[in-house]
Amino acid sequence: AGVISAAVLLEPLYLTYLIMGIPLPIVVVAFLAMLADVSKLLIPVQFDNINHIAHLGGYLAVIPIMFIIKRDLKRKMVRNLFVSLGLLAIFFVLHYVLKLI
């Protein structure tokens, strides 16, 4: 979880081929992983031995750690954080307001 957050802060549009060989930006993979953890937290499965709260904590804990460790990249990480949040907002509008996705 923390590695995905660090990748989003450093290069949110980096293409990865993790999901069935389809090229996806790492920010999309991160949103899907967070969505999966939140959904499994809200709708638990009986024999799911994954600590989803720990994953969500890992996503959030990396943000301040990256800003402390990588001071020289602070401006870039702030920009990338806002790019990621902007993409999330666009997805929200397309899905919930315009019913396109």
Secondary structure as UniProt FT lines:
FT   HELIX           2..10
FT   TURN            12..13
FT   STRAND          15..19
FT   TURN            20..21
FT   STRAND          22..25
FT   HELIX           26..42
FT   TURN            46..47
FT   HELIX           52..69
FT   HELIX           71..73
FT   HELIX           74..92
FT   HELIX           93..97
//
